[in-house]
């Protein structure tokens, strides 16, 4: 009996000692919960629950770039694309440039009778009938400023039939290359995926397009509630009763998201809901294992700048035409006077052109706000942006 008790006590002491040694070997080690596995039906249910009682009709397409899994909510419901249609039109132009069929320096003449359109953009304030603009200028402002006239000029120059033949290869439900036409969330998601494919095939040109998409002046929907340093390349748009936003979010688990809504009583309110939907999806993606290879998505974003400083530096490269869109180009920078100034003018002029252009464009946007308080808020925000741009431009002189 005593021998049995001694054996039990000895076994107990051995177990206690083993547990103690195990604890001493890793005193600070924490037991981490296993990463959540992909369950996109669960995520779809969360998003569907959020939009269930919202006014209007919300449609959505999502694709995880790591697993290539996807889901949708009314993703094949026809919705006007609004300004999101400018994305595939710009992509077609980039494809033409890459193929050598067109050059960035090619110029397009503004025809007021066919090209003029109210709404977003700066050309409606500056362009005169007969003015010409390079394809590079039109491509940039059609995305970064969502310029309607620039978009119309591109479609006319490229040929509506050619544009639609290209778009319908991956977006068969899209009817015309204009905001009032018809498309679907699935089609718009496919457009974003085509941009990523283009970046992998043509890194330099693809980087330029994605960089424009990541630095638009309309940055409310998909990135609205996401971390400010997170790269989101997207194109949003709105017309009467319609709001759209389509793009790619480069989080640790990158994904494509297209949200289109129609029959809306308030488009600006819809963009707030877009931000909430985007945050729901982002939070879920953050719980999943990070993508080690991104299936090409990381390569699709290599080299893309982010932040105001990079934007100014990128746009500070010499160009042949003024960013004020004058009919006559400015004189060569080396012909401008330098004496009597405490700084060098040459590296400063081009950023300052961007500063003034951006400020004017943003001020024009603020003037379209619905009430005086809202206009004042946006004016102050853009005024601070102007000061920030100016400081960064001056730093280029150091």
ABEGO torsion letter per residue (X at the ends): XAAAAAAAAAAAAAAAAAAAAAAAABAABBBBBBBBBBBAAAAAAAAAAAAAABBEBBBBBBBBAAAGBBBBBGAABBBBAEAAAAAAAAAAAAAAAAAGABBAABBBBBBAAAABBBEBEAAAAABBBGBBBBAAAAAAAAAAAGBAAAAAAAAAAAEAAAAAAAAAAABAABABABAABBBBAAAAAAAAAAAAAAAAABAAAAAAAAAAAAABABBABAAAABBAABBBBBBBBBBBGBBBBBEBBBBABBBBBBBBBBGBABAAAAAAAAAAAAAAAAAAAAABBBBAAGGGAAAAABGBBBEAAAAAAAAABBBABBAAGBABBBBBAAABBABGBABBAAAAAAAAAAAAAAAAAAAAAAAABABAAAAAAAAAAAAAAAAAAAAAAAAAAX
